[in-house]
Amino acid sequence: MCPEAIREITILPGRNKQGEPERFDAITIRPGETISIVGPTGSGKSALVNDIEIFAQNDTVTGRTVLVNGRQPPEEFVRDPAQKPVALITQHTKCLADLMVREFLLMHLRSRKIEDETVVQRTIDLANEFTGEKIRGDMKMTSLSGGQTRSLMVADAIVISNTPIILLDEVESAGIFKGRVIETLKRYGKAVIFVTHDPLVSLLSKRRIVMRDGSVEKVIEPGDSEREALDEAIRLDDIICRMRERIRAGETFTAPVSA
């Protein structure tokens, strides 16, 4: 029997590091939404992502509960990797398999019982939209840079895993094109949750979950009130991206880079 489609996931409150109850009723996340988790180092951002990834049932240190469509998640969502509707990609994602990129993706394809092998090249092509360092199918997985690896994993989660929920834990520092990733994830209707310190990623998100002392302090939904700040963040990020690519190409700078 096919697992049920995810219409929403709901996070119910747990407790902070002192054991005090979190002060929110529920946080509901639906496909197509983009949410950032922000806060100081050690504030509990990764713990919240972990609760979502494992569908916590008051069985983690935070005491939170995560529901699917208002109910306890089906057993296969928790126990069967092939049915798991959540992909977690972290800044420290590494591949230890001594395989070429094409072989790695084919192996994943077969584990998902997908017969259309053209999906492999589609995944590589999509990954190359996210990174300035071109990925080829004949490259070894272990030779990929951090940005290439994260870009490939994001593309894999979209195309092969096709998970409705994607959790990205501080991947913006890995040299990927953040704006392109976010727009693509929105286009594919994914519920995307970022753990981030990056202003652009935060401003591009529909909501921001602010963490402090191990608990959710507040949820911000700014609407259009931050449009001017977002435009400035996009302008500055474009300058940084172009400077990075020029530095990689061995260029020097004899004048300021303008937007």
FENJO-V120641 format. One line per field, one symbol per residue. ss: DSSP state (h for helix, s for strand, l for the rest). phi: phi as a letter, one per 20 degrees, with the letter a starting at -180 (. if undefined). A space follows every 10 residues. Layout:
# FENJO-V120641
ss = ???
phi = ???
This chain:
# FENJO-V120641
ss = llllllllss ssllslllll sllllssssl lllsssssll llllhhhhhh hhhlllslll llllssssll ssllhhhhhl lllllsssss llllllllls hhhhhhhhhh hllllllhhh hhhhhhhlll llllllllls hhhllhhhhh hhhhhhhhhh hlllsssssl lhhhlllhhh hhhhhhhlll ssssslllhh hhhhllssss ssllssssss llllllhhhh hhhhhhhhhh hhhhhhhhll lllllllll
phi = .ffffeeacc defcbefene ffdbeacdcc gneccddcqf gneoffffff gffdlgclcd femfcdddln cffggffedd gfdfecddcd fdgcdefecf gfffffffgf feleefffff ffffffgffd cedfddfeef gfefffffff ffffffffee flffccdddl efeendefgf fffffffeme edcdebdeff gfffefccee dblncfeacd cfmefdgfff gfffffffff ffffffffen edddbfedf
